[in-house]
Amino acid sequence: MKIELSTTPTPQQLCAISKGIAAFNAQYMQCDGEFDSGCRFVITVQNEAGDIIGGLQASIIWSYCLLELLWLSEHTRGLGIGSKLMQRLEEFASSKGLHQIRTETLDFQAKPFYEKLGYQVYGELADTPPGHTSYFLVKNL
């Protein structure tokens, strides 16, 4: 037996793990979405020059969407672009039959933004990372 850590996993490694857990989970629950669990996607915003000035990265897990990253360049914040990205995400998730969107944010990041959009805190971890609080939020679609 060989145990190996890779910080640059190959598509084959990722696929083997994803297919393995999907096969195990299939014994207990049906796949109720269009995509396999683990499908990752992005929604980006570009300026007139074609530069990416913001976007989000998300993945599908069973019947929900996991918002992993949301970023807007400094000069685009406060202009409603983040809300438009989130609206697009919610529309996409709903159209694919997903039931929730979940995300995590730190105390100095976007908790009020998500709450304004209807997300609710369902958990928090104090001093994680040290000196900060992590908040876990969900919105049912």
C-alpha positions as CSV (number, residue, x, y, z in Angstrom):
1,M,0.0,0.0,0.0
2,K,1.2,3.5,-0.9
3,I,-0.3,6.7,0.5
4,E,0.6,9.8,-1.4
5,L,-0.3,13.5,-1.0
6,S,-0.4,15.7,-4.2
7,T,-0.9,19.4,-4.3
8,T,-1.4,19.1,-8.0
9,P,-3.9,16.3,-8.4
10,T,-4.4,14.8,-11.9
11,P,-7.8,14.6,-13.5
12,Q,-7.5,10.8,-13.1
13,Q,-7.0,11.1,-9.4
14,L,-9.9,13.5,-9.0
15,C,-12.2,11.4,-11.1
16,A,-11.3,8.2,-9.2
17,I,-12.3,9.8,-5.9
18,S,-15.4,11.4,-7.3
19,K,-16.6,8.2,-8.9
20,G,-15.8,6.2,-5.8
21,I,-17.8,8.3,-3.5
22,A,-20.7,8.6,-6.0
23,A,-20.9,4.8,-6.3
24,F,-21.0,4.5,-2.5
25,N,-23.6,7.3,-2.1
26,A,-25.8,5.8,-4.8
27,Q,-26.7,2.9,-2.4
28,Y,-28.4,5.4,-0.1
29,M,-29.7,8.2,-2.3
30,Q,-30.5,8.8,-5.9
31,C,-28.8,11.4,-8.1
32,D,-31.5,14.0,-8.4
33,G,-29.7,16.6,-10.5
34,E,-28.5,17.0,-14.0
35,F,-24.8,17.0,-13.1
36,D,-22.6,14.6,-11.1
37,S,-21.6,15.6,-7.7
38,G,-18.3,17.5,-7.9
39,C,-19.1,19.4,-11.1
40,R,-17.3,22.7,-10.8
41,F,-18.2,25.9,-12.7
42,V,-17.6,29.6,-12.8
43,I,-19.5,32.8,-13.6
44,T,-17.3,35.7,-14.5
45,V,-17.6,39.4,-15.2
46,Q,-15.4,41.1,-17.8
47,N,-14.7,44.7,-18.6
48,E,-14.8,46.2,-22.1
49,A,-11.2,45.1,-22.6
50,G,-12.1,41.5,-21.8
51,D,-10.3,41.4,-18.4
52,I,-12.0,39.4,-15.7
53,I,-12.9,41.9,-13.0
54,G,-14.9,39.6,-10.8
55,G,-16.5,36.2,-10.6
56,L,-17.5,33.2,-8.6
57,Q,-16.5,29.6,-8.4
58,A,-18.9,26.9,-7.4
59,S,-19.6,23.2,-7.4
60,I,-22.5,20.9,-7.3
61,I,-22.8,18.4,-4.4
62,W,-25.8,16.0,-4.6
63,S,-28.8,18.4,-4.8
64,Y,-27.2,21.6,-3.7
65,C,-24.7,24.2,-4.9
66,L,-21.6,25.0,-3.0
67,L,-20.4,28.6,-3.6
68,E,-16.6,28.3,-3.0
69,L,-15.3,31.7,-4.0
70,L,-16.8,35.1,-4.8
71,W,-14.4,37.9,-5.8
72,L,-14.9,41.4,-7.2
73,S,-12.1,43.8,-8.0
74,E,-11.9,46.8,-5.7
75,H,-13.3,49.3,-8.2
76,T,-16.4,47.1,-8.9
77,R,-17.6,46.7,-5.4
78,G,-20.8,48.5,-4.3
79,L,-22.1,48.7,-7.9
80,G,-24.5,45.8,-7.7
81,I,-22.3,43.4,-9.7
82,G,-22.0,41.0,-6.8
83,S,-25.8,40.8,-6.6
84,K,-26.1,40.2,-10.3
85,L,-23.5,37.4,-10.1
86,M,-25.5,35.8,-7.2
87,Q,-28.7,36.2,-9.1
88,R,-27.2,34.4,-12.1
89,L,-25.9,31.6,-9.8
90,E,-29.3,31.2,-8.2
91,E,-31.0,31.0,-11.6
92,F,-28.5,28.5,-12.8
93,A,-28.9,26.3,-9.7
94,S,-32.7,26.5,-9.8
95,S,-32.7,25.6,-13.5
96,K,-30.6,22.5,-12.8
97,G,-33.0,21.3,-10.0
98,L,-30.7,22.2,-7.1
99,H,-32.4,22.9,-3.8
100,Q,-29.9,25.0,-1.9
101,I,-26.8,27.2,-2.2
102,R,-24.3,27.0,0.7
103,T,-21.3,29.1,1.3
104,E,-18.7,30.2,3.9
105,T,-17.4,33.6,4.7
106,L,-15.1,35.2,7.2
107,D,-16.1,38.0,9.7
108,F,-14.3,40.6,7.5
109,Q,-15.7,39.5,4.2
110,A,-19.3,39.3,3.0
111,K,-21.6,38.1,5.7
112,P,-23.9,41.2,5.5
113,F,-24.0,40.9,1.7
114,Y,-25.2,37.3,1.8
115,E,-27.7,38.0,4.5
116,K,-29.1,40.9,2.4
117,L,-29.7,38.4,-0.4
118,G,-31.6,36.0,1.9
119,Y,-28.9,33.7,3.1
120,Q,-29.1,32.5,6.7
121,V,-26.2,31.6,9.0
122,Y,-26.5,27.9,10.0
123,G,-23.1,27.6,11.8
124,E,-20.1,29.5,12.9
125,L,-16.6,28.6,14.0
126,A,-14.9,31.1,16.4
127,D,-11.2,31.7,16.1
128,T,-11.1,29.9,12.7
129,P,-8.7,31.1,11.3
130,P,-7.1,32.4,14.5
131,G,-8.4,35.8,15.3
132,H,-11.5,35.6,13.1
133,T,-14.9,33.8,12.8
134,S,-16.0,31.7,9.9
135,Y,-19.7,31.8,9.1
136,F,-21.6,29.1,7.1
137,L,-24.7,30.3,5.2
138,V,-27.4,28.7,3.3
139,K,-30.3,29.8,1.0
140,N,-33.1,27.4,0.0
141,L,-34.1,27.8,-3.6
